[in-house]
Amino acid sequence: MSTLRLASRSVLRSRPLVAPWRGSFRGYAEVPSDKIRLNLTLPHQTIYQDVDVVQVNLPATTGDLGVLANHVPTVEQLRPGVIDVVEESGSTKQFFVSGGFAVVQPGSLLSINAIEAYPVEDFSAEAVRAQLAEAQKNATSGSEIDQVEAKIELEVLEALAAVAK
């Protein structure tokens, strides 16, 4: 065996594997938060940025999802529907989204990226019903592309009609 190997082996054997006093210290235990840090962003606007909220209910493609503090990390695709945000004050704000993604990260961080999101109270029930009737008519007539577009429009308008007042 070469002398370099013998020398390195003897040095490794004589050194302790772990120095318990280096870099280790005892601190206070972290108290788990009962809030979620919410980011709700659109391509053209940020609605919530690093805001603490109590709960967020999401319209996921796999079903409705309620997110509380310390939720398991997940990525969910959003379908057209309403996002309920329960704020610290106890008030609830509702936003209609046409789709997007929600990412729950460790540390109670929720990021929602949506294409469009509007407060539910901004919609008129009469206008939604009129657009829904028009979309239903277009879903059965026209070219194949027009029918597909009308079916997508129908999905969004039906979800909106369920919440518009």
Disulfide bonds with the S-S distance in Angstrom:
none
